[in-house]
Amino acid sequence: MFGVTILGNNSAIPTLDRHPTAQIVTCNDQLLLLDCGEGTQLQFAKYKIRRSKLRYIFISHLHGDHYFGLIGLLNTLNLMGRTEPLTIFGPGELQQILQIQLDVSGTAFRFELTYVTLEPGQAGIILEDKDLTVRCFPTEHRITCFGYSVELQKKKRKLLPDQAKAYEIPSAFYGKLQDGEDYLRKDGTLVKNDWVTLPPEKGKRYVYCADTIYDVNLIPHLRGADLVYHETTYLHVLEKQAAERFHTTTVQAATLAAAANAKRLLIGHFSSKYTELNFFLDETRPIFPNTDIAEEGVTFLV
């Protein structure tokens, strides 16, 4: 499975029914957490997210609505007896902030916590694990900020069983065929791998654009993605205010998705000033029809 579950879709100030930014990305048997706003651990419980499957946390930047829930989540994992390692990716100051909280409370985790520091402006691959590849890229915000591209790529070739049988290849060798190996028959005939397999299916890609001003430099990172999340803090009438606060409007996000030829767009990070979110779709869908609200509790398949 490759899907994105929305735990929070609001901007700086939580409301009674909308929480700060947090998303769970399910990649087969692993869970990735993208940002961790206040109350994220409660959303884990509400939507029955299995904490034990969480392997990686990615923090986009150090505005509170994107990481204030992190120390609480980590402490809960520790109290519940977690022993599996956990890795956090994010700006360098994050480790210092968390360590101060641990030091003053006299807390020591039972599990190994690894920090991977992202440098300002950094772009490229930051994680490869099994069929999973994660890249980071900079976004243009008031402070250092990153977006993340998560790709799930099937690396094994697709076996053609009838072809394999026709070449008298034993089933015990099928796994090696899927890994790309040729087969040497007992009579000395070399059976080429591409005679009995097909290339792996094309991978799926989810791109998470954290807080950012309208920026056409993001298009190469979004291009052709199966699913894109882009902030739409404001409706387009507040375009000037959005620029002043380094945020994006509905029309701008939809324009970027269309220019990047993305397949689907999720919008979120809504200002608390709005109580009705359908107006956001009214402005995005005329430009990019395949747009949805990043609704809390909903899982979007990539």
N, C-alpha and C positions, 0 to 999 in steps of 0.2 A: 504494500500500500504506500502511496505517496500523497499526502494530504496536509492541509493547513487548517488548524482549529483556532478560531479567534477567541482569545481570553479577555482582551480589552481593546476598545476602539476609540477611546476618547483622548483628548489632548490634556493639557496641564492639570485642570481641576476635575476630579471625579464627580459624577452625579450619582443619584440613587440607582440608576439603571444602566450606567455606562462607566467602564473602568479604564484606567490608563493603559497604555499600549503593552500588549504581551501576546505572543502567538506561539503555538506549538506546531512544529513541523514533524510529521510522522514519516519516517523513511524505513519502511519494512519493520524491523524489530528495534529500531532506535528512535528516540525522541530528541529533537532539538528545540531549545527555547530561544525565541527571538525577542529580546527586550523583556523587562521584568518590572513593570510598573507596580505601584502600591496595590496590595491585595491580590497579587497573582497567585499566591499559594491557596487562597480561598477559592479562586476560580478553578484551580487544579481539583479541589475537592468537589465543587459544584458540578463540574463536567466530567468527573470520574477519570481524570488523567492519571495514568500509572507513573508515579514518581520514580519507581525503580527502573523504568526504561529510559529515564533522562540521562543522556551522555554528554551533551554539549550545550553551553549557553553562550549566546552572542549578544553583546550589548552594543547598541549603535552609538550612543553618546551619553554624556554625563549630565543631562538635564533630568531632574528628579522623576518626572513622569515616565522615564524609560528604565530606571534602575532602583527606585526606592524600595521595591518589594524584594530585592535580591537577598539582603542579609536575613530577612525573615524566612525566606524559602530555604536558604542554606542551613539555617539553624534547625528548621523543622526536619530536614533530611537527616541531620545529625542525630536529633532526638529520637527519630524513628529507626535508628540503628543502621543507617546506610554505611556500607563498606566499599562499594564500587567507586572507582575513580571518577572524577568529574572535571571537565575542562571548561574554562571561561575565556572567551575571546572579547577584547574590547580595548578602549584607550588605557594607556599606561597608569594613569592616576587611580583607576578603579581598584587595583590591588592594594594600594596604600589606604584608600578609604575603607575598604573591607577589613584590612588588618587592624586599623585603629579600633574599629568596633569590636573585633575579636579580642584584642589586647585588654581593653578597658573592662570587658565582661568576663575575662578569664576563660574564654572558650577555646577549646581545641577540638578540631573535627576528628572523627574516627576514620574518615575517608580521605584519600589523597585529592587535594584540590590543586589543579595546575592552571596557571595564568598564561595566556598568550597575548602579548602586547602588540597592538596594531599602531604603526607609526602614522602621523599625519600625512595624508595624501597617498597612503599605501593602497595598491590595487594588485589583485592576482590571487592565486590559489593559496588558501590558508589551512585547508584540511582535505585529506584524502583518506577515506576509511571504507573498505569493502567497495560497494558500488556507489558510494557517496563522494561528491566533490563539492566543496564550498569555496567560493571566492568572495573577497571583499572589494569594495570600491568607495571612493570618497563622495560624499554629498556636500552640497553647499549650504551650511547652516551657520548659526552665530558662533558655534564652537566646533571643534573637530568632531566629525560625524561620519558614519559609515553605513553603506547599504550592503546587503548580502545576497549572493546568488547561490542557490542550492540546487544541485543537479544530481538526479538519480539515474545512473547509467548502467544498463545491463551489459556486463562485460563478457558473458559467456555467449558463444555462437549458438544459433538455433539448429538443432539436429534434425536431419531428414531421415527418419527411421527406415523408410522403404529403401532409400538409396544405400544406407549403411548395410542393410541386410543383403541387398543385391551384390555388394562387394564383399560379402561374407566377413563382415567385421563383427567380432564378438561383442555382446552387450556390455561386458565388463570394461571395454575400452571407450564406451560412449562418453564418459565424463571427460576423458582426454581430448576427444574430438571437439567437445564444447569449449575446451580451453585453447583450441586452435592447432592441435597436433595432427600431423599426417599419420597414416597407418601403413606399416610394412607387413604385407601378407607373407605367409610361409613360403609361397612360390617365388618370392622376391619382388613381387609387384608392389610399387609404392602407390597407395591410394591418397591422392591429394585431399587436404582437408576441405577445400571449397567444392569438392565433388559431392560431399555428403552433408554439408552444413551451409547455413546462410549467415551473413553478418549479424551481429547483435542488433536487436531493435534499438531505434533511436531513443536516446535518453530524454527524460522530462526535466524541465527547469522552472524553478520558482524564483522570482526576483523580488526582494524586499527592499523598497526604498524608504529609508528612515526620513526624519525631518529634513526638509530641503526647500530652498527657493526654486522657482521655475528655472530649470537648467537643461538646455538642449545637449549638454555634454553627457547627460545620463543615457541618451538614446542608444549608444553602442552597448551599454550594459543591459538594456532592456530588450534589445533587438531579438525578435523571434521567440521570446519566452512564452511558455505555455500558460503561465499565470504571473501577473505582476501586481504587487501591492504598492500603491503610491498614496501618500498623504494628500488629503483635501481638507485642510483645516477650515477653510472659508468658502462660502459661495462666491461667485465671480464678481459680484458688486463690490466686494471688499478686496479687490485685486491690489490696490495700493497698500492697504494695511498688511496684506499677506507678504508683499515684498519687503516692507519695513521690518517685519518680524521674521523674515527668512522662512516663510511658509508658502504653500501652494494653494491655488483655487481649483475648483471642479473643472473648469474649462481647460486650465493649464495641464492638469494631470491627464485628462482625456486626450488632449492634443499630443502629449508625449507618447502615450500608449499607441495612438494611431500612427504616429511617425515611426515608431519602432516596430510596427507590424506585430505587436503582441497579440496573443490569442484571446486573452481574458484579462480584465482589470478588476481589482478590488480597491475600494477607497475607504479611508478611515482617518483617524487622528482628528476627529471632529471637535470644533470649539464647543465649550459648554454653553455658549450663548444660544445654540440651536437645540430645540426639543423635537423637531420634526425632520427626519433625515431623508425622506423621499424627495425633498427639493434638490438634494445633491444628485440624485439619479436624473431628475428633470434636466439638469444642466450637463451631465456627462454623457448620457446615452445618445443624444443627437449627434455627438462627435464620435463617440466610441460605443456602439450599441451593446457590446458584450461586457457591460459593467455591472458589478454588484456591490452592495453595501457589505463591508466586513462586519457582519452581524455577530455579536458575541454568542458563543456556544455552537456556532455553525462550523462544520468541517467542509472545506472546499477541496475537492480532488484535483490534483495537478494533471 
